[in-house]
Amino acid sequence: MEDLSQEEWAEQLAKDDNAVILDVRTDHEVADGIIPNAIHLDIYKGQEFISEIENLDKSKNYYVYCRSGNRSGQACQIMEQLGFENAYNLEGGMQDWTGEVVDFD
């Protein structure tokens, strides 16, 4: 797991052809908008969250965010324990995000 600043996260993501963006916020938080192309998996769903993570492709690079960077850091640690090698936590989360945000469908 690696903590990346907003700038580092956005730059690395833009250059990564093997990237998957994960939003681990609650349904209520996601209603305020989501980073384009993000997959929403609520970390508060416990075992259901872990089951959904286990179904993901471990060969991909995961860019993970939440509201402030705390839950996404936890999600990255869980992913590491499950055998994911490349999980990047967005420091400051959506609170500090200045990039594009779209409505969640």
HELIX and SHEET records of a PDB file:
HELIX    1   1 GLN A    6  LYS A   15  1                                  10    
HELIX    2   2 ASP A   27  VAL A   30  1                                   4    
HELIX    3   3 ILE A   43  LYS A   45  5                                   3    
HELIX    4   4 GLN A   47  GLU A   54  1                                   8    
HELIX    5   5 ASN A   70  GLN A   81  1                                  12    
HELIX    6   6 GLY A   93  ASP A   96  1                                   4    
SHEET    1   A 5 GLU A   2  LEU A   4  0                                        
SHEET    2   A 5 ALA A  87  LEU A  90  1                                        
SHEET    3   A 5 ASN A  61  TYR A  65  1                                        
SHEET    4   A 5 ALA A  19  ASP A  23  1                                        
SHEET    5   A 5 ILE A  39  HIS A  40  1                                        
END                                                                             
